[in-house]
């Protein structure tokens, strides 16, 4: 018979702080395993709830309960390597095979470290998740009539999808764990393995039939580098939202070459269920590099934008204008509105001059595809 008290004591000993359980027990966090209301209809979030339930049980050293949740997860998703590691650790704990466990950790330290980083990101997200619209509203000062906006929070390793409801309000309808570049955020040049920070637009759809297996069920290319990036010498290409290889459930938090990578089932939902149109805005933010709160006068800024458009004889419906606070830049704002020609979009980047007046520092216009995907 397993002595649970002995196992609990074993996994809080300092000499075992490198094990998965001691690492999480040592975080001293409380966690809610509830997820958004749409979880029950979303297979990806149901799997995540089982993972969080298992991690929560591990945190409280309820090993039998943890093993039940993780075993179900591992059975349903046999390609999920984190679930395999958790199950192996739990079995090692229950059978007193800690020495074998330490040997495995030592022999495969790189792989184990990546899996532990995913577990920690998931755990931290469950504690500090973006539970309201605050961060969204601080980056999206005004949205046009587009149906969807995507916000990728690199600090949380999370993609949030917002959808306009019948009342015209943008509401969060989905959120998924994502992977970013191996070297983190703040892309500057080709091959630096970083994910860019900025505001971009989806420009194409690439189905899996046109892609190597690396990209999973499909890809949504973004317009990186945008006008602001090019103006500041940033280089590179091929920044996409895409899935994972067929033999993989999900990748570590930092494992891509700069793209934003989702679980294949999550990617399928973006591609099929939500029918995202071309030119859908994608905001990629990292609060580690900039304060998330907009400190200026929102209403005054919007009035300035509206007046500029009127003064420059742009026959633009104000409802079709979008205004974004550009992430990771001080006093920089990104404005888009339809051009005078059909199916064109004007892009403007605004910044204050020495006198405190707003100035359009970069402007362009391009054609957009209009067919829904």
Long-range contacts (C-beta under 8 A, 24 or more apart in sequence): 2-94, 2-95, 4-61, 4-63, 4-64, 7-61, 7-63, 7-93, 7-94, 7-96, 8-61, 10-93, 10-96, 10-98, 11-61, 11-93, 12-61, 16-98, 18-102, 18-105, 19-89, 19-98, 19-101, 19-102, 19-105, 20-58, 20-85, 20-86, 20-89, 20-116, 20-119, 21-58, 21-61, 21-89, 21-93, 23-116, 23-120, 24-55, 24-58, 24-59, 24-119, 24-120, 24-123, 25-58, 25-59, 25-61, 27-59, 27-120, 27-123, 29-59, 29-123, 29-124, 29-127, 30-127, 31-55, 31-56, 31-59, 31-123, 31-126, 31-127, 32-126, 32-127, 33-126, 36-172, 36-175, 38-173, 38-174, 42-174, 42-269, 43-265, 44-176, 44-263, 44-265, 44-266, 44-269, 45-175, 45-176, 47-73, 47-76, 47-77, 47-80, 48-122, 48-177, 51-82, 51-83, 51-122, 52-122, 52-123, 52-126, 54-86, 55-119, 55-122, 55-123, 55-126, 58-86, 58-90, 63-90, 63-93, 63-94, 66-90, 67-91, 67-94, 77-249, 79-247, 79-248, 79-249, 80-249, 80-250, 81-111, 81-115, 81-249, 82-115, 82-118, 82-119, 82-250, 83-249, 85-112, 85-115, 86-119, 114-252, 114-255, 115-252, 117-252, 117-253, 117-254, 118-177, 118-250, 118-252, 118-253, 121-156, 121-157, 121-177, 121-253, 122-177, 124-156, 125-156, 125-157, 125-158, 125-177, 128-156, 129-156, 129-158, 129-175, 130-156, 130-158, 130-160, 130-172, 130-175, 133-170, 133-171, 133-172, 135-285, 135-287, 135-292, 136-160, 136-162, 136-170, 136-172, 138-292, 138-293, 138-294, 138-325, 139-283, 139-285, 139-292, 139-324, 139-325, 139-327, 140-170, 140-283, 140-322, 140-323, 140-324, 141-294, 141-298, 141-301, 141-302, 141-323, 141-324, 141-325, 141-333, 142-302, 142-321, 142-322, 142-323, 143-170, 143-281, 143-322, 144-319, 144-320, 144-321, 144-322, 144-336, 144-337, 145-319, 145-320, 146-277, 146-279, 146-280, 146-281, 146-322, 147-277, 147-280, 148-274, 148-276, 148-277, 148-280, 149-280, 149-281, 149-282, 149-283, 150-241, 150-276, 150-280, 150-281, 150-282, 150-283, 151-282, 151-283, 151-285, 152-178, 152-260, 152-282, 152-283, 152-284, 152-285, 153-285, 153-286, 153-287, 154-180, 154-184, 154-185, 154-195, 154-197, 154-284, 154-285, 154-286, 155-285, 155-286, 155-287, 155-288, 157-253, 159-241, 159-260, 159-262, 159-266, 161-270, 161-274, 163-274, 173-274, 174-269, 174-274, 176-262, 176-263, 176-266, 177-250, 177-262, 177-263, 177-266, 178-260, 178-261, 178-262, 179-250, 179-251, 179-252, 179-253, 179-254, 179-255, 179-256, 179-260, 179-261, 179-262, 180-253, 180-254, 180-256, 180-258, 180-260, 180-261, 181-254, 181-256, 181-257, 181-258, 181-259, 182-254, 182-255, 182-256, 182-257, 183-254, 184-254, 185-284, 185-286, 185-288, 185-289, 186-286, 186-289, 186-328, 187-224, 187-234, 187-236, 187-239, 187-258, 188-233, 188-234, 188-235, 189-234, 189-235, 189-236, 190-235, 190-236, 190-237, 191-236, 192-236, 192-258, 193-256, 193-257, 193-258, 194-258, 195-239, 195-256, 195-258, 195-259, 195-260, 195-284, 196-224, 196-225, 196-229, 196-234, 196-236, 196-239, 196-258, 196-284, 197-284, 197-285, 197-286, 197-289, 197-327, 197-328, 198-224, 198-226, 198-228, 198-229, 198-283, 198-284, 198-326, 198-327, 198-328, 199-226, 199-281, 199-282, 199-283, 199-284, 199-324, 199-326, 199-327, 199-334, 200-224, 200-226, 200-239, 200-281, 200-282, 200-283, 200-284, 201-278, 201-279, 201-280, 201-281, 201-282, 201-345, 201-368, 202-241, 202-276, 202-278, 202-279, 202-280, 202-282, 203-278, 203-279, 203-369, 204-278, 204-369, 205-271, 205-278, 205-373, 206-240, 206-242, 208-243, 211-242, 213-245, 213-246, 214-245, 215-240, 215-242, 215-243, 216-242, 216-243, 216-244, 216-245, 216-246, 216-264, 216-267, 217-243, 217-264, 217-267, 217-268, 217-271, 218-242, 218-243, 218-267, 218-268, 218-271, 219-243, 220-270, 220-271, 220-276, 222-282, 226-347, 227-347, 227-349, 227-362, 227-363, 227-364, 228-326, 228-329, 228-332, 228-334, 228-349, 228-362, 231-361, 231-362, 241-267, 241-270, 241-282, 242-267, 243-267, 243-268, 260-284, 271-373, 275-372, 275-373, 276-372, 276-373, 277-370, 277-371, 277-372, 277-373, 278-368, 278-369, 278-370, 278-371, 278-372, 278-373, 279-345, 279-368, 279-369, 281-322, 281-324, 281-336, 283-324, 283-327, 284-327, 285-327, 285-328, 286-327, 286-328, 289-327, 289-328, 290-327, 290-328, 290-329, 294-325, 296-331, 301-333, 301-358, 304-358, 305-333, 305-335, 305-350, 308-358, 308-360, 309-337, 314-340, 314-346, 315-340, 339-365, 343-367, 343-368, 343-369, 343-370, 344-368
